[in-house]
Amino acid sequence: MQLTAPMEKFILHWGEMGTRWGVNRSVAQVHALLYLMPKPLSADDIVETLSMARSNVSNSLKELQSWGLVRVTHILGDRRDHFETSKDMWELFSIIVEERKRREIDPTLTMLRQCVLEFDTDTETPADVKERIQNTLTFIETLTLWYDKMKALPRGTQQLLIKMGDKVARFIGKNE
C-alpha cells in the first residue's frame, strides 16, 4: 500500500500525539493507518506500509486490541488475521475515554475511598491533609457521576451538548 503525503502526515502526527497522550508512537501510528485504510490489513501489510519491525507491529496490535480499538477479522481465501478499527471518530473517542477511566480513574477512586475509610482510626494524618484527600475523592466522584450520566445519553444528545458548550457557559455566567 502506497501512502499519499497527507496520509503519511496524518500517521506521523497521530504517532506524535500518541506520545503526548502516553501512548507508544508505534501503537498510535498502527491505529492511524488502520483508521485511514478502507479495508482491513494483515500484520504483513502494516509492516510493509509503515516500515516497522514485525515484532513492533505485533505488540502494537496486541495493545490496540487490549484497548478495544482494533478487531481481528478474516478475509475469504486468506488464512491470515486482518485488523480493522472503527472509522467513527466518536466511537473511537468513547472507547478511549472509557478505557482510560477503567485503567486510571477507577483505581484512583478505589485508593481514595480506602484512604477515607482509614481516617476513622488514623490519628497521625493531619486534618487538613485528610480534608484534601476527601475533597479529591468528592471531585473525582462528581466527575465520574457526570461522565456516567453523559455516556448514557444518546449520541445525538451528547453531540448537541458539546456543540452547545459555549452557549451554556455564557448562560450560566449570566446567572452567577
PyMOL commands that set and color helices and strands:
alter all, ss='L'
color gray80, all
select helices_A, chain A and resi 5-20+25-36+43-50+54-66+89-118+127-152+155-163+165-174
alter helices_A, ss='H'
color red, helices_A
select strands_A, chain A and resi 41-42+71-75+78-84
alter strands_A, ss='S'
color yellow, strands_A
deselect
rebuild
show_as cartoon
